[in-house]
Amino acid sequence: MGWIAGALFSLFVVQVPAQAQKSTAKSTVTLSDPEVASVAVTANQIDIDYAKIARERSKNADVIAFADMMAKDHQSVIDQAVALVTKLNVTPKDNATSKKLMADAEKTKTMLRSKSGAAFDKAYIDNEVTYHKAVISTVNNVLIPETENAELKKLLQDVAPILNAHLEHAQMVQKQFNKKQYTKK
């Protein structure tokens, strides 16, 4: 997974309402490479933080396995981001998008910490499904078409299958939760 995955998470935060209504909407947010780098590291760290909360609060083996995968994959993205920004001689720069991402993440972390047991597991997985759907849409419909740098575009194209795998895994776990909830009624 490339360092751009983090930017996708960030742009998801800005783009979700428009993306949900029209998946082919063009982004109104333009980020420079230093801003994208900041967003990338921030967004990946946020998903690692969500995974840490899941590891602390969940007793469900499927949720813990998913959280472990998220932590591992997103740490790998951070490692790749550091290598790429070093290679490109880019210094990450805070921006409105990364700041909004942090603020929204704090709200999500508070919500997750307020839950326990099966309610926590469901909230965590539901959040991951929503997050990944928006990210995939942003990658395919906004970032890849707007990217001019060939290396950056390749990273975006390479990250798409990994994002899809994350989404499919989260949806599988989500489906198990929904099935259990439906059979209890």
trRosetta pair geometry for C-beta under 8 A, 3 or more apart (Angstrom, degrees):
i j d omega theta_ij theta_ji phi_ij phi_ji
1 5 5.1 0 172 -30 111 149
1 73 5.8 63 7 -179 143 96
1 74 7.9 -43 86 -91 149 41
1 76 6.3 99 46 97 99 110
1 77 4.9 -46 104 -80 111 100
1 80 7.2 -180 89 27 62 151
1 158 7.6 176 -120 119 30 93
1 159 5.0 69 -147 -124 70 88
1 162 4.6 -121 -81 93 98 164
1 163 7.7 112 -122 -48 114 74
2 5 6.1 142 72 -19 59 89
2 77 7.0 44 109 -134 17 87
2 80 6.1 -123 -138 129 42 142
2 84 7.5 56 -163 -46 89 157
2 155 3.1 145 -157 -168 171 103
2 156 6.9 -79 60 -54 141 35
2 158 5.8 93 -26 73 114 112
2 159 4.9 -95 30 -55 90 113
3 6 6.3 -35 179 19 58 110
3 7 7.7 57 132 -11 69 100
3 37 7.0 2 152 -121 135 66
3 40 4.5 44 168 176 84 154
3 41 7.8 -11 -157 -56 103 66
3 77 6.0 137 -103 -179 45 80
3 78 7.9 87 -117 -108 86 22
3 80 5.3 -150 -52 106 85 92
3 81 3.3 123 -122 -95 119 78
3 84 5.1 -134 0 41 140 141
3 85 7.2 -173 -175 -34 172 91
3 155 6.7 -22 38 -179 67 150
4 7 5.1 -49 -161 34 58 116
4 8 6.4 66 142 -27 75 96
4 36 6.9 -15 -117 174 73 121
4 40 6.4 -64 -100 -102 20 123
4 139 7.9 108 127 -117 112 99
4 143 6.8 139 172 172 124 146
4 152 6.4 113 -71 -162 135 79
4 155 4.9 125 5 116 122 118
4 156 5.1 -62 103 -77 156 76
4 159 6.2 -143 72 -8 97 153
5 8 5.4 -51 -156 28 37 117
5 9 6.9 39 149 -20 66 98
5 40 7.0 87 61 -142 56 90
5 43 7.5 -153 118 103 67 125
5 44 6.8 76 92 -79 102 103
5 74 7.8 -132 106 -115 133 73
5 77 5.2 -81 53 -132 126 145
5 135 7.3 35 -162 -176 73 134
5 159 4.8 -164 -70 -157 97 144
5 162 7.5 -53 -93 86 140 124
5 163 6.8 -178 -129 -70 107 108
6 9 5.6 -49 -155 29 38 111
6 10 6.6 36 149 -16 66 104
6 39 5.8 158 128 123 95 66
6 40 3.1 114 64 -152 126 46
6 41 6.2 72 173 -17 172 20
6 42 6.6 125 178 56 122 58
6 43 3.6 151 -162 59 76 109
6 44 4.3 -65 -87 -28 113 91
6 74 8.0 101 -79 -150 92 93
6 77 6.2 151 -39 143 98 131
6 78 7.8 81 -58 -80 138 66
6 81 6.7 4 9 -79 138 145
7 10 5.4 -54 -152 38 38 114
7 11 6.1 33 153 -16 70 106
7 31 6.8 -158 -148 70 121 156
7 36 4.6 -8 -93 -154 140 85
7 39 4.7 77 -107 98 66 121
7 40 5.0 -26 -37 -70 79 81
7 43 6.9 -163 -51 15 19 147
7 143 7.0 123 108 -113 115 140
8 11 5.8 -54 -142 40 31 106
8 12 6.3 46 151 -31 62 101
8 43 7.5 168 59 136 55 164
8 135 4.3 77 139 -155 113 90
8 138 5.1 153 -154 89 81 121
8 139 5.1 -5 -118 -63 136 91
8 143 6.3 -74 -92 -20 88 155
8 156 7.9 135 -62 -129 119 90
8 159 7.4 -175 -11 118 147 144
8 163 7.5 -56 109 -95 159 148
9 12 5.4 -47 -155 23 31 121
9 13 7.2 36 149 -22 60 96
9 39 7.8 179 68 161 82 93
9 43 3.5 147 71 -170 125 132
9 44 7.4 159 18 -57 146 49
9 46 7.1 -178 140 62 146 124
9 47 6.8 -117 -109 -41 160 117
9 101 7.0 82 119 -138 92 128
9 131 6.7 10 -132 -175 92 105
9 135 5.6 -13 -80 -96 56 121
10 13 5.8 -50 -164 23 37 111
10 14 7.1 20 147 -4 66 104
10 39 3.8 -58 -16 -169 165 118
10 40 7.8 -81 -7 -61 126 38
10 42 6.9 66 -78 79 119 112
10 43 4.9 -108 -43 -62 85 129
10 97 4.8 74 165 155 119 109
10 98 6.2 -33 -125 -85 139 54
10 100 7.8 106 -160 72 84 94
10 101 4.6 -56 -117 -69 82 139
11 14 5.6 -58 -151 44 44 106
11 15 5.3 20 157 -5 78 122
11 27 6.5 -38 -157 -120 125 132
11 29 6.3 -166 -123 68 90 138
11 31 8.0 -113 -74 -10 105 132
11 39 7.8 62 -35 165 73 151
11 97 7.0 -7 -78 -156 55 136
11 138 4.7 148 101 -167 116 146
11 142 6.5 -160 155 96 146 146
11 143 6.8 165 36 -60 165 110
12 15 6.0 -69 -125 52 23 96
12 16 5.8 48 172 -60 65 91
12 19 7.6 -57 -135 22 60 157
12 131 6.5 84 135 -155 160 61
12 134 3.8 99 -147 122 109 118
12 135 5.0 -45 -62 -72 135 64
12 137 8.0 105 -110 58 88 95
12 138 5.4 -115 -73 -17 70 145
13 16 6.8 -18 -136 -14 17 110
13 97 7.3 138 68 -163 115 77
13 100 5.7 165 127 120 134 107
13 101 5.2 -175 5 -94 160 70
13 104 5.3 -176 -138 26 127 162
14 27 7.9 62 102 -148 121 96
14 29 5.2 43 123 -35 160 147
14 97 5.9 -51 -40 -121 134 96
14 100 6.7 88 -71 88 86 151
15 18 5.6 -74 -163 55 65 103
15 19 4.7 62 142 -29 97 115
15 25 7.2 171 -159 87 103 122
15 27 6.3 -57 -88 -111 126 85
15 29 7.4 -106 -57 13 95 121
15 134 7.0 152 85 -175 95 104
15 137 7.9 -160 120 102 127 108
15 138 5.5 128 64 -97 151 111
15 142 6.7 -97 -112 -36 162 162
16 19 5.6 -62 -131 43 24 109
16 20 5.8 28 168 -26 66 107
16 134 5.1 -30 -100 -127 88 140
17 20 6.0 -53 -145 30 25 110
17 21 6.8 11 159 -7 59 108
18 21 6.1 -67 -154 42 31 103
18 22 6.4 -45 174 50 69 89
18 25 4.5 -125 152 106 110 171
19 22 7.3 -95 -134 71 21 48
19 23 5.9 44 -168 -114 70 54
19 25 6.2 -123 -84 41 50 119
19 134 5.9 109 90 -141 149 81
19 137 4.9 116 -173 118 126 139
19 138 6.5 -55 -95 -66 150 78
19 141 7.3 143 -128 68 98 139
19 142 8.0 -70 -91 -29 113 127
20 134 7.8 -34 -61 -100 85 97
21 25 7.6 55 74 -40 86 134
22 25 4.6 99 93 -47 101 98
23 137 5.2 -105 -144 -150 98 117
23 141 5.5 -167 157 -58 74 164
24 141 5.5 -134 -116 -152 40 124
25 141 7.1 61 49 139 53 129
25 142 7.6 -8 92 -77 68 106
26 142 6.7 128 -150 -118 39 83
26 146 7.7 116 -155 -68 89 119
27 30 7.3 135 115 -68 110 56
27 138 7.7 66 -77 -149 117 90
27 142 4.2 85 -39 -157 110 123
27 143 7.6 57 -28 -63 146 57
27 146 6.5 -59 35 -30 120 159
29 97 6.1 90 -167 -77 143 128
31 35 4.1 -134 -164 96 93 120
31 36 4.8 123 122 -60 126 79
31 39 6.6 -41 -148 -2 160 142
31 95 6.6 158 -126 76 97 167
31 97 6.4 -56 -83 21 124 150
32 35 4.8 93 51 10 73 104
32 36 7.0 -134 96 -6 36 88
32 93 7.1 9 73 49 115 133
33 36 5.6 -52 -142 36 32 113
33 37 6.4 37 156 -23 64 103
33 88 6.8 -116 171 139 143 143
33 90 5.0 -101 132 -123 113 142
33 149 7.7 55 -87 -20 119 155
33 152 7.9 -114 -109 -82 99 141
34 37 5.6 -50 -149 32 32 115
34 38 6.7 34 153 -19 63 102
34 90 5.3 -160 -84 -175 67 95
34 91 5.7 6 -127 77 116 57
34 92 5.8 153 -170 -135 70 21
34 93 3.8 50 134 1 114 108
35 38 5.7 -51 -152 34 35 112
35 39 6.3 33 152 -16 66 107
35 92 7.8 100 -102 -161 15 62
35 93 5.2 -47 -73 74 60 97
35 94 7.9 0 -124 127 73 10
35 95 4.2 25 -139 -21 112 148
35 97 6.9 84 168 41 112 117
35 98 7.2 -148 -168 -19 75 114
36 39 5.6 -57 -147 41 32 111
36 40 6.0 40 153 -28 66 106
37 40 5.6 -50 -145 30 29 116
37 41 6.7 23 160 -12 63 103
37 81 6.5 140 -148 -175 76 105
37 85 4.7 83 -134 -94 139 130
37 90 5.3 163 -38 123 151 124
37 91 7.7 175 80 126 150 18
37 92 3.9 -127 109 -95 105 83
37 93 7.5 74 59 15 100 63
38 41 6.3 -59 -152 38 28 103
38 42 6.1 24 154 -16 64 115
38 92 3.8 132 -70 180 71 101
38 93 5.4 -103 -29 64 136 33
38 94 5.4 -165 -170 -82 155 37
38 95 6.3 134 72 7 139 90
38 98 4.8 -60 127 -62 105 159
39 42 5.6 -61 -144 42 29 112
39 43 5.8 25 162 -19 68 112
39 95 7.1 -42 -53 49 101 111
39 97 5.4 -11 -96 108 129 114
39 98 4.6 -130 -88 -77 66 92
39 101 6.5 121 -142 -8 83 155
40 43 6.2 -58 -141 37 21 105
40 44 6.3 14 163 -11 60 111
40 77 7.2 -135 176 154 97 108
40 78 8.0 159 136 -103 88 55
40 81 4.9 173 122 -118 128 138
40 92 7.9 -123 45 -112 92 121
41 44 6.2 -62 -147 40 26 106
41 45 6.2 26 157 -19 64 111
41 78 5.8 78 -130 -128 73 88
41 81 5.5 -173 -72 116 81 155
41 82 7.9 77 -95 -60 117 77
41 92 6.2 -33 13 -107 131 162
42 45 5.9 -63 -151 37 25 109
42 46 6.4 29 153 -24 64 106
42 98 4.7 123 14 -152 162 100
42 101 5.6 106 125 95 125 135
42 102 6.3 -74 -169 -62 126 92
43 46 5.5 -50 -150 29 33 115
43 47 6.8 27 155 -14 64 101
43 98 7.9 -106 -38 -121 82 76
43 101 5.8 -70 -82 -172 82 149
44 47 5.9 -53 -151 36 36 106
44 48 6.5 39 148 -19 65 104
44 74 4.2 171 -165 -172 86 96
44 75 7.6 156 158 -71 116 26
44 77 4.6 -154 -115 88 145 122
44 78 4.9 -170 106 -58 141 88
44 81 7.1 -165 12 -15 149 143
45 48 5.4 -52 -150 37 36 115
45 49 6.3 42 149 -23 66 102
45 74 7.5 179 -64 149 23 120
45 78 6.7 78 -62 -87 78 134
46 49 5.4 -51 -150 34 33 115
46 50 6.6 37 150 -20 64 99
46 101 6.6 -125 -32 157 156 102
46 102 7.4 -146 -80 -102 122 51
46 105 4.3 -101 -139 -118 125 146
47 50 5.4 -42 -148 32 39 115
47 51 6.5 43 150 -20 63 102
47 70 5.5 -122 158 176 103 112
47 74 4.6 -175 84 -87 115 161
47 131 7.7 156 -99 148 108 155
48 51 5.5 -54 -152 36 34 114
48 52 6.5 39 148 -23 65 101
48 70 7.2 -175 -93 130 43 88
48 71 5.2 84 -135 -126 76 68
48 74 4.9 -148 -56 94 87 129
48 75 6.2 88 -98 -60 131 80
48 78 7.8 -20 -33 -24 141 136
49 52 5.5 -47 -148 30 35 114
49 53 6.7 37 152 -18 63 100
49 105 7.1 73 71 174 137 125
49 109 6.5 -37 136 -94 119 127
50 53 5.7 -53 -155 34 34 112
50 54 6.5 35 148 -20 66 105
50 67 7.7 -138 118 -128 73 93
50 70 7.0 -55 83 131 101 151
50 105 7.9 -109 -53 -152 99 97
50 108 7.1 -27 -95 125 112 122
50 109 7.1 -124 -89 -90 68 81
50 112 6.9 157 -138 -46 79 170
50 124 6.9 148 175 -145 101 92
50 127 7.1 -142 -150 107 141 135
50 128 7.5 159 135 -75 145 94
51 54 5.4 -52 -149 35 36 114
51 55 6.4 37 152 -20 67 103
51 67 4.0 144 -151 -168 78 80
51 68 7.2 150 -172 -60 122 20
51 70 4.3 -170 -77 85 126 113
51 71 4.0 -158 114 -55 153 91
51 74 7.5 179 -7 30 138 131
52 55 5.7 -51 -147 35 32 111
52 56 6.4 29 153 -17 64 107
52 67 7.7 173 -39 179 19 120
52 71 7.0 102 -54 -96 68 124
53 56 5.8 -60 -151 39 31 110
53 57 5.9 1 164 2 69 118
53 109 6.4 -173 -58 -140 152 82
53 112 5.1 69 139 123 150 135
53 113 6.4 -95 -145 -71 126 79
53 124 7.4 -169 99 -105 104 120
54 57 6.4 -71 -132 49 24 92
54 58 5.1 1 -177 -4 68 126
54 63 5.7 -140 -173 158 114 100
54 64 6.8 179 138 -98 98 47
54 66 7.5 -73 152 83 159 91
54 67 3.6 -161 89 -90 131 141
54 70 8.0 74 33 44 145 135
54 112 7.8 -64 -64 -174 68 135
54 120 7.9 163 -119 150 62 106
54 121 8.0 86 -142 -112 94 58
54 124 5.0 110 -96 -154 108 156
55 58 7.0 -43 -99 40 15 97
55 64 6.1 86 -112 -134 64 83
55 67 5.2 -166 -52 122 79 144
55 68 7.3 95 -86 -66 114 72
55 71 7.6 5 -35 -36 132 145
57 112 7.4 179 26 158 160 92
57 113 7.5 -156 -68 -116 144 50
57 115 7.5 80 167 91 148 74
57 116 6.4 -126 -167 -120 106 63
57 120 4.9 -114 137 170 128 159
57 124 8.0 165 75 -50 122 137
58 63 4.2 -120 -167 100 158 133
58 64 5.5 -164 96 -60 120 80
58 67 7.0 165 33 -16 140 143
58 120 6.3 -149 -79 108 76 118
58 121 5.4 99 -121 -87 109 89
58 124 7.1 -70 -61 21 127 158
59 64 8.0 -13 -161 -41 12 121
59 117 7.7 -19 24 -121 110 53
60 63 4.0 66 81 13 109 111
60 64 6.5 173 86 -12 55 86
60 118 7.8 92 -55 -104 131 61
60 121 4.8 53 10 -112 147 143
61 64 5.7 -57 -143 40 30 111
61 65 6.2 32 157 -20 65 107
62 65 5.8 -53 -145 36 29 111
62 66 6.4 29 154 -18 63 106
62 173 4.9 165 148 -120 122 107
62 176 6.6 37 73 62 176 155
63 66 5.7 -55 -149 37 30 111
63 67 6.2 31 152 -19 65 107
63 121 4.7 -107 -67 -135 152 97
63 124 6.3 78 -153 81 118 137
63 125 6.6 -98 -110 -54 93 107
63 173 6.6 127 -78 -171 60 142
64 67 5.6 -52 -144 38 31 112
64 68 6.3 37 153 -22 64 103
65 68 5.7 -50 -148 33 31 114
65 69 6.6 32 152 -18 62 104
66 69 5.7 -55 -152 35 33 112
66 70 6.4 33 150 -19 67 104
66 125 7.1 56 87 -102 166 92
66 128 7.2 138 155 97 130 176
66 169 6.0 163 -116 139 100 115
66 170 6.5 106 -153 -91 139 67
66 173 5.8 -52 -48 -33 147 159
67 70 5.6 -51 -146 35 33 112
67 71 6.3 34 155 -19 66 105
67 124 7.5 -23 -75 166 108 141
68 71 5.9 -54 -147 36 30 110
68 72 6.2 26 156 -16 64 110
69 72 5.9 -58 -145 40 29 109
69 73 5.9 22 161 -14 66 113
69 166 7.6 179 125 -113 119 83
69 169 7.0 -46 82 131 160 166
70 73 6.1 -60 -139 42 25 105
70 74 5.9 12 167 -8 64 116
70 128 7.2 -99 -84 -123 143 131
70 166 7.2 87 -94 -138 82 117
71 74 6.4 -64 -139 44 20 101
71 75 6.2 22 161 -20 61 111
72 75 6.0 -58 -147 35 24 109
72 76 6.5 27 153 -21 60 107
73 76 5.6 -55 -156 33 32 115
73 77 6.7 35 147 -21 64 101
73 162 6.9 166 -159 178 132 123
73 166 7.2 -146 83 -81 167 119
74 77 5.2 -41 -148 30 42 116
74 78 6.6 47 151 -19 65 97
75 78 5.5 -48 -151 34 37 113
75 79 6.4 40 149 -19 65 103
76 79 5.6 -52 -149 36 33 114
76 80 6.3 32 152 -16 65 106
77 80 5.6 -56 -147 40 32 110
77 81 6.1 39 151 -27 66 104
78 81 5.4 -50 -146 31 32 116
78 82 6.6 34 155 -20 64 100
79 82 6.0 -52 -153 31 30 110
79 83 6.7 27 150 -14 62 107
80 83 5.6 -56 -150 39 35 112
80 84 6.0 30 155 -17 69 109
81 84 5.9 -58 -142 40 28 106
81 85 6.1 21 163 -13 67 108
82 85 6.3 -56 -140 40 25 103
82 86 6.3 27 157 -20 60 110
83 86 5.8 -60 -152 36 26 112
83 87 6.3 26 153 -19 64 108
84 87 5.5 -53 -146 37 33 112
84 88 6.1 15 160 -4 68 111
84 90 8.0 -9 124 36 75 121
84 151 7.9 168 -149 146 114 126
84 155 7.7 30 -112 -86 158 152
85 88 5.9 -60 -137 50 31 101
85 89 7.9 -135 166 34 55 4
85 90 4.4 -95 -150 68 81 96
85 91 7.4 113 171 -85 119 20
85 92 6.4 -23 -139 -47 160 85
86 89 7.4 22 -179 -75 29 41
88 151 7.9 -171 -79 85 119 148
94 98 5.5 -121 -145 73 62 133
94 99 6.5 67 180 -52 103 94
95 98 5.3 91 51 14 70 99
95 99 7.0 -134 98 -4 34 94
96 99 5.7 -60 -146 41 30 112
96 100 6.2 30 157 -20 67 107
97 100 5.8 -53 -145 36 29 109
97 101 6.3 35 153 -23 62 106
98 101 5.4 -49 -148 33 33 119
98 102 6.6 36 153 -20 64 102
99 102 5.8 -52 -152 33 33 111
99 103 6.5 31 152 -17 65 106
100 103 5.6 -54 -146 38 34 111
100 104 6.1 31 156 -15 68 108
101 104 6.0 -58 -146 41 27 108
101 105 6.2 30 154 -23 63 109
102 105 5.6 -55 -145 35 29 114
102 106 6.6 34 155 -24 63 101
103 106 5.9 -50 -154 27 31 112
103 107 7.0 30 149 -16 61 102
104 107 5.7 -53 -156 34 38 113
104 108 6.4 35 149 -17 68 105
105 108 5.5 -55 -147 39 36 111
105 109 6.1 36 154 -20 69 105
106 109 5.7 -52 -144 37 30 111
106 110 6.4 34 154 -21 63 104
107 110 5.8 -55 -151 34 29 112
107 111 6.4 29 151 -18 63 106
108 111 5.6 -54 -149 37 33 112
108 112 6.2 32 153 -19 67 105
108 127 6.2 114 -157 -144 121 144
109 112 5.7 -52 -144 38 32 110
109 113 6.2 29 157 -17 66 108
110 113 5.9 -58 -145 40 28 108
110 114 6.5 31 154 -27 62 107
111 114 5.8 -58 -153 28 30 114
111 115 7.2 17 155 -14 61 108
111 123 6.7 -147 137 178 101 138
112 115 6.2 -70 -160 35 35 105
112 120 6.6 76 -167 -148 70 87
112 123 6.0 180 -108 115 67 122
112 124 6.0 72 -131 -82 115 83
112 127 7.3 -56 -75 -7 111 158
115 119 4.5 -132 -162 114 111 99
115 120 3.9 161 115 -81 102 69
115 123 5.1 124 27 16 168 147
116 119 6.5 37 60 57 40 102
116 120 5.2 6 -120 -29 13 123
117 120 6.1 122 52 15 32 98
117 121 7.3 -65 137 -3 38 100
118 121 5.4 -51 -145 36 38 114
118 122 6.2 36 157 -18 69 105
118 177 7.4 152 -168 -141 94 103
119 122 6.0 -55 -146 38 28 109
119 123 6.3 28 155 -18 63 110
120 123 5.8 -61 -147 39 29 109
120 124 6.1 29 158 -20 67 108
121 124 5.9 -57 -148 35 26 111
121 125 6.3 15 160 -9 64 111
121 177 6.6 -176 117 -100 106 131
122 125 6.1 -61 -144 43 28 104
122 126 5.9 29 159 -20 66 111
122 174 7.8 92 -142 -130 66 71
122 177 5.0 156 -99 178 89 150
122 181 7.8 56 -97 -54 142 136
123 126 5.8 -54 -140 38 26 112
123 127 6.3 30 158 -21 62 107
124 127 5.9 -59 -154 34 26 111
124 128 6.5 22 152 -16 63 108
125 128 5.6 -54 -147 37 35 112
125 129 6.4 37 154 -22 67 102
125 170 5.7 167 -160 -163 79 84
125 173 5.0 -131 -130 106 140 114
125 174 4.8 -179 141 -77 121 81
125 177 6.4 159 61 -7 149 146
126 129 5.8 -52 -149 33 32 111
126 130 6.4 29 155 -15 65 107
126 174 6.4 113 -80 -120 57 118
127 130 6.0 -59 -149 39 29 109
127 131 6.0 32 155 -22 65 112
128 131 5.6 -54 -141 38 29 116
128 132 6.2 24 162 -15 65 109
128 166 7.4 -117 173 161 108 101
128 170 4.4 -146 112 -126 113 142
129 132 6.2 -61 -146 39 25 104
129 133 6.4 27 157 -21 63 108
129 167 6.7 88 -136 -147 60 72
129 170 4.7 -170 -74 129 72 122
129 171 5.8 103 -118 -76 115 69
129 174 5.4 12 -52 -47 143 155
130 133 6.0 -56 -149 33 28 111
130 134 6.5 22 158 -13 63 109
131 134 6.2 -66 -156 38 26 107
131 135 6.3 23 153 -19 65 112
132 135 5.4 -54 -142 37 34 114
132 136 6.2 37 159 -21 67 104
132 163 5.9 169 -157 -175 93 84
132 166 5.2 -159 -115 105 142 107
132 167 4.0 -171 128 -82 135 87
132 170 6.1 152 14 29 144 147
133 136 6.0 -56 -150 34 27 109
133 137 6.5 26 154 -16 62 108
133 167 6.4 111 -65 -129 60 128
134 137 5.7 -57 -151 38 32 112
134 138 6.2 30 153 -19 66 108
135 138 5.7 -57 -147 38 31 111
135 139 6.3 33 154 -22 66 104
135 163 5.7 -136 109 -150 116 135
136 139 5.8 -51 -146 33 30 112
136 140 6.3 16 161 -7 64 112
136 160 6.9 90 -136 -143 81 77
136 163 5.1 170 -82 129 87 127
136 164 6.4 90 -112 -75 133 69
136 167 6.4 -23 -34 -42 139 149
137 140 6.2 -66 -145 45 25 102
137 141 5.6 -17 174 17 66 122
137 142 7.9 48 131 -1 67 101
138 141 6.7 -70 -120 54 18 86
138 142 4.9 -37 -161 37 61 122
138 143 6.0 53 145 -15 78 106
139 142 7.5 -8 -43 51 6 78
139 143 5.2 -41 -129 46 41 121
139 144 6.1 52 165 -26 63 101
139 156 5.7 175 -157 -169 94 95
139 159 6.7 -134 -131 89 146 109
139 160 5.6 178 128 -91 143 88
139 163 6.6 157 -1 27 155 164
140 144 6.2 -8 -130 19 28 128
140 160 6.8 85 -69 -119 90 126
141 145 7.0 -18 -179 4 28 124
142 145 6.8 -90 -162 43 12 100
142 146 6.1 -14 167 -1 57 123
143 146 6.1 -72 -140 46 24 100
143 147 5.9 31 165 -37 67 109
143 156 5.3 -162 122 -132 115 142
144 147 6.0 -50 -140 19 26 114
144 153 6.3 87 -146 -147 67 81
144 156 4.9 -176 -85 125 79 136
144 157 6.4 91 -119 -68 122 76
147 152 5.0 -146 -165 110 126 110
147 153 4.3 168 105 -80 126 80
147 156 6.0 176 -7 -1 159 148
148 152 7.8 33 63 58 45 126
148 153 7.6 -134 87 -45 5 116
149 152 3.9 65 82 13 108 116
149 153 6.5 177 86 -14 54 84
150 153 5.6 -54 -144 37 31 112
150 154 6.3 33 156 -21 65 104
151 154 5.8 -54 -151 34 30 111
151 155 6.6 32 151 -19 63 104
152 155 5.7 -52 -152 33 32 113
152 156 6.6 33 151 -18 64 104
153 156 5.6 -54 -152 35 34 113
153 157 6.4 31 152 -16 66 106
154 157 5.6 -56 -147 40 33 110
154 158 6.1 32 154 -20 67 109
155 158 5.6 -57 -144 39 30 111
155 159 6.2 30 158 -24 65 108
156 159 5.9 -55 -145 31 28 110
156 160 7.2 46 154 -39 59 94
157 160 6.1 -37 -161 2 34 117
158 161 7.5 -56 -177 26 40 98
158 162 7.8 25 141 -4 65 112
159 162 5.6 -66 -162 43 51 112
159 163 5.9 51 146 -24 82 106
160 163 5.7 -57 -146 37 31 111
160 164 6.3 32 156 -19 65 106
161 164 5.5 -53 -148 37 34 115
161 165 6.4 37 153 -22 65 102
162 165 5.6 -50 -149 34 34 112
162 166 6.5 37 150 -19 64 101
163 166 5.6 -50 -150 34 34 113
163 167 6.4 35 151 -19 65 105
164 167 5.6 -54 -148 37 33 113
164 168 6.2 33 155 -19 66 106
165 168 5.7 -52 -144 37 31 111
165 169 6.3 32 156 -18 64 106
166 169 5.9 -58 -150 38 28 110
166 170 6.2 25 155 -16 65 109
167 170 5.8 -58 -146 40 29 109
167 171 6.1 28 156 -19 66 109
168 171 5.7 -55 -144 38 29 111
168 172 6.4 35 154 -25 63 103
169 172 5.7 -51 -151 30 30 114
169 173 6.7 25 153 -12 63 104
170 173 5.9 -57 -152 39 33 108
170 174 6.0 36 150 -21 67 110
171 174 5.3 -52 -140 40 33 116
171 175 6.1 40 156 -26 66 102
172 175 5.8 -50 -149 31 27 113
172 176 6.9 30 150 -19 59 102
173 176 5.7 -51 -155 31 35 114
173 177 6.7 35 149 -17 65 102
174 177 5.7 -54 -154 35 35 112
174 178 6.3 31 152 -16 68 107
175 178 5.7 -54 -144 39 32 110
175 179 6.2 36 155 -22 65 106
176 179 5.7 -53 -145 35 29 112
176 180 6.4 28 155 -17 63 106
177 180 5.8 -58 -151 37 30 109
177 181 6.2 28 154 -18 66 108
178 181 5.6 -54 -144 38 32 112
178 182 6.1 33 155 -21 65 107
179 182 5.7 -54 -145 36 29 111
179 183 6.3 23 158 -15 64 109
180 183 6.0 -58 -144 39 28 106
180 184 6.6 33 155 -26 62 106
181 184 5.9 -55 -154 27 30 114
181 185 7.4 34 151 -27 60 100
182 185 6.2 -54 -163 19 35 112
